[in-house]
Amino acid sequence: MSSRVWSFTSESVAEGHPDKVADLIADRLLDAVMDAHPGFPRPRVACEVLVTGNRVVLAGETSHRLDEEVVEAVTRQAIADAGYGPGDPEFPCDGVEITNLIQEQSSEIAHMVVEGEEIGAGDQGIIFGFACDETAPLMPLPIHLAHGLARRLAEVRTRGVLDYLRPDGKTQVTVEYRGRTPTRVSQVVVSAHHRPGIDMATMRADLEQMVIRPVIPAELLEGAPRFLINESGSFAAGGPGADTGLTGRKLVVDTYGGYGPHGGGALSGKDPTKVDRSASYAARHAAKNLVAAGLARQCSIQLSYVIGMPEPLSLHVDCSDTNQAPVEALEKALREVLSFRPQNMIEHLGLWETRFSDTTLYGHFGREDAGFAWERTDFTEQLKAAALSR
């Protein structure tokens, strides 16, 4: 692979995309339950949301219920914060119909999650964490740039720079590699939701100058990349008013853009006893520390769990032949230095204190500006010492 030229593409979505509106509502409701019940026993929450037309349907389970008026207020505020404020022509936060089907958590599940005084895994699952040295946050370049474009769409819209933009949208970036080194961006796709009647040529020129070029470094745009901006033409009908959104349907956007493996479990709407969430954060933390320590240029970590048991069933490391120590030594170092038991992961990463709605947009990983504990590189020296010891 040292000289092969190849390409990889990742996508992101804007804050008003229907699936992200559903994710944001789910995480806001999770935060509200956590805020309302801060003591022991900690709440258990698995919230699912559907948004479509003028309806919001809430489902799932929780061990601690919220009052109906709180559920409605939190849901409407999340919709407003996603860009669909009072009186919005497509999905007004003050006009949608909310159906609350959230029920009490099964006593059998609640019993399985606690083993003595230690939390067991809240569900069965396989989980992956990933890191690589392509960017400063140790994320793959395609998803890093795609998220940057999605974030920039929101910035130029909310600041009034391009006041004709609406909240929905999608971005996509294709990066060309030589061997393991990203060399250029060959294609950029932006699909931007807008007010009716906007001239397409004007909007395409605006998005190239105000969104694409400020985000993607000029040196990566050498070689005449293709900019495909609203290629289907008008995108005046968008958001949940025009399409259906579901919690957990943007798993690849939430993680590594498809560059790293995914176990299949959604993150949003789940409390930290659910290993789909806590172990995904812990596995990212571990992979990032291995790469930051110089022990590999690229690292994927898989964990597996069974409900009720605290110890992971398996730990697997794959560095795609970029490792500077045997993989067996890296696995041994991870077991010695870090713990992947749910209670230890939650405590080390401060997950009971995390506001999970802060994770919903632009990916759960690589956002060093957000201050997420799983993005810290605080175990590099310990892992290096353990992996290189004889």
N, C-alpha and C positions, 0 to 999 in steps of 0.2 A: 504493500500500500504506500510505499515511500514516495512514488511519483504519480500515482494514478490521479487523474482529474475527475472529480465527481461533484454532484450537487445535492443539497438537502434543503427542504422547505419546511417552515413552521408557520403557524398562524396564531393570531390573538383576536380578541373581540372587544368591542367598546363597552362602556359601563351600562348602556341602555339596551344591549343585546338581550333578547328574551330569556335565554338561559342564565345570563348573569344577573338579571333582575330577580329570577327565582333563587339563585345562590345567595344573593345579598339579603333577601327576606329571610331565608333559612338561617343565615349566620346572625342576623340582627335578633331574631327570636331566640336563638341559642344564647347570645349575650344577655338578653333580657332575663331569661331564666337564671343564668349564672348570677346576675346582679341582684335578683330578687331573693336568691337563696345562697348566700355566700358561705354559710357554715356547713358543718358535718351533719348528715351525710351529703356529699356533693351531688348536685343534680345529674341525672342521666337524660340525655336528649338525643333523639334521632329525628330530625325534621325534614320533611320533603315538601316541595312547593311546585305547583303548576300555575302558570300565568297564560291566559289566552283571551282574546277579545276584550271584554270588560269584566273578566272574572279572575279571582285569585282563589286557588284551592290549597288549603294547608292540611297536611297529613303527617303521620309519624307517631312517635311515642315519647313520653317524658315521664320522669318520676315525680316532678314537681310542676303542677299546672299554673298557668298565668290566668289572671282575670281576663274576660272577653274584651273589655275595653282596652286593656293593655295590649293584647294581641292585635287588635284593630289599629291602635295608634302606632305601634311599632311597624306594622306592615305598610301602612300608608306613608309613614315617614321614609321608609326604605325606598318605596316607589318614587317619592319626590326626590330623594337624594340620587337616584339613578337617572334623573333628568325629566321625569314625567310629573310635573307639579300640578297644583290645583287648576282645573279647567283645561288641561292639556288636550289637544284635539284627538289624540289617538289612545292614550291610556292614563286618564286623569287620576291622580292619587286620591282625590276626594270623591271620585265617582264610580270607582270599580266596586264590584260586589265581592265580598270576602266570605268564603265558606270554611269554617274551622272544623276539621275532622281529626285533630290531634287527640290521641287517646293515652290512657295510662300505660306505662311500660309493663310488660309481662313480668309477673312475680318470679317466674322461672329464670328469665334473663337476669333480673336484678339479683337473684340468689347466686347465679353462676359467676357474676362479675367480681364478687368479693370472696377471697379465699383467706379465712382467718382475718388478720388485720391488713393484708396486702391486697391491692387491686389486681384482679385477673384481667386478661384480655377481654374487652367488651364484645368481641365478635371473632369468628374465624376469619382469616385473611392472609393473603400474600402481599407484601409491600416492597417497594423499591425506593432507594435513594440514589442520587446521581450527582456527579460533579465533573467538570473538565476545565482545562486551563485556557480556553479560548477567549474568555473575557475576564475583567477584573472581579466580578462577582462569582467567577468559576461556574458559569452557565454556558450552555451552547449558544453560539452567536445567532443562529436563526431565530430562536424564541426570544432572546434578549432584544433583538432589534424589532421583532413583531410587537412585543409588549411596549417598547418605546413609542412606536407609531400609534398604537391604540391609546396610550396615555396622552400623547400629543394631540390627538383628535379631541379628547375631552378638554385639554387646556385651551385650544384655540376657540372651542365652542363656548365654554363657560366664561372666558375672559372677553368675549365679544369680538375677537380678532376675525373670526369667520362666523358671524352671527346667524347665518342661514343654516348652519349645521344643526342636526337633531341628534338625539342621544345614541341611536343604534349605529352599528358599523362593524366591519371586519378588516383585518390587515393580514398580509402574508408576505414573507420574505424568503427568497431563494438565495442561498450562499453557495458559491463555488469553492471547492477545496482542491488543493494539490497535496496528496498524501493526507496528513492530519492537520495541515495548516489552512485556515480560511484565507482566501486570496482576494475575493471580490464578491459583491452582491450583483447577481445577474438579473433578478426580477423582483419587482415590488408590486404588490396588489393592495389597493385600498378601495374599499366599498363604503361610502359614507352616506348615511341617512341625512336628508336635507328637506328644507321647506319646498312646497310645490313651486314650480315656475322658475327655478334657477337655471341659468344658461350653463350647459354641460362644459363647454370649452372654458368658460371663466372658472368654473369650479375645479376642473382638472388642473388648470394653471395655478390656482390658489393652493390646492392640496400638494402639488409638487414643491412649490416654493415655501409654504408655511408649515407643512407637516413632514414630508419625506426628507428634504435636504437638511433641515435642522437636526434630524434624528440620526441619519446614517452618515458616518464620517465620509468626507469627500474622497479619501483615498480608496474607499471600498466601492465608490460609484464610478471608478474609471472603467473604460471599456464599453461605454454606451449600454447601460442596463435598460431593460424594458420597464416602463412605468404603466401599469394597467389600472386606471382609476375609473371607477364606476363604469366598467366595460359593458354592463348590461343596460346602461342608460339611466333613466330616472330611478331613484330610490327614495321616493317621497312617502311611501307607505312602509313603516317599519315598526320595530318594537313589538311588545306583546299584543298590541292592537291589530297587528297584521300577521303575526306568527305565534306559535306556541313555545313557551320556555319551560324547562324542567330542571330541578336541582340535579347537579352532578352529571350533566350532559357535556360539559366542556373539560373532561378530565385531562386531556393532553395539553390544552391551553393552561390548565392549572399547574401542570408539572414541568415537563422538559421539552414540550413541543414535538414529542415523538422521537427525539434523539436518544433518550434513555428509556428503558422499559417501564411499563406501568402494570401494577397488579390488578387493576380493574375496579377498585373501590373508590367511591366519591369521598371528598373531604368535607365539603360544606354541610352545615346543619348537624354535625356530629360532635358530641362532647369528647374530651381527650381520653376517656377510657376506651373509646373506639380506636383500635390500632390503625385503621385506615387513615386516621388523622395523626395521632401521636407518633406512631412508628414511622409514618412517612416523613415527619419532621425530624425524628431522631436519625433515620437512615440518611437523609440529606445532610444533616449535621456531621455524621460520621464520614460520609464520602467526601464532603467539602474539606474536612480536616485532614484526611489522607492526602488529597491533592495539594492542599496548602502546605503540607509538610514536605512536599517534593517526593513522596513515596510512589506517586503515579501521576501521569498526565490526565488520565481519565479513569473514573472509578464508578462502578455500579454495585450496589449492595442490595441483596434480597434478604428479607426476613419473612418467616411464616409463623402463624399463631393459631391456637385453637381456643375457643371461648372458655373463659373461666380460669385458664392456666396463665401464670405470670411469665414463665420462662418461654422465650421463642423456641419453636420446634427446630428451626434451622437458621443458619447464617451462611450466606454465600457471597463471595467477592469476585468480581470480574473486572479486570483492568485493561482488557483488549491489548495485552502484551506491552503496556506502557509502564508497568510496575518496576520499581527500583529495588524491590525485595520480593522474595517468593510470596505467592498469594497465600500460602499456608501461614506464613509469618504475619501477613496483614490480618488475616482472620483471627489468629491467636492474639495479636495486639489489640484488636477491637474488643475481644472478649475480656481481656485483662484491664483495659483502660476505661471502657464505656459499658453501661448497662442498658439492655433493651427490654427490661421488665417494665410494664406500663407505669407502675408507681414511680420508679426511678426516672423514667423518661419525662413524666409529667412534672416531677419536682425539679429536675435539672434544667428543663426548658421553661419553667414557670408557666405551664399551660393553664393552670387554674386561674391565673391572673391575666392571661392573654385576651385581648378583644378580637374575637375571631372574625368579625366583620371587616377588620383591617386587612385580612388576608384575601378577601373575596376577589378583588380586581387585579388584573395584570400579573397573575401568577402568584403562587404561594412561596416561590423560591427565587433567590437572586436579588431580592429587594432589600439591599443593605441599608437604604435610607429609612426603612420602616422599623428598624431596630429589633427584628425578630431574633429570638435567642438561637434558633437553629441555623442562623447565618453566621454565628460567631466562629472564629477559628481559634478556640481556646484550649484545644487538646493536641496541637501539632507536635509539641516537644515530647509529650508523654507517649504519643503513638509512634513517633520516630524512634525513641529510645527502646520501646517494647518490640518494634518490628525489626530493628537492626541489632538487637542483643544476640549474643551467641551462647 
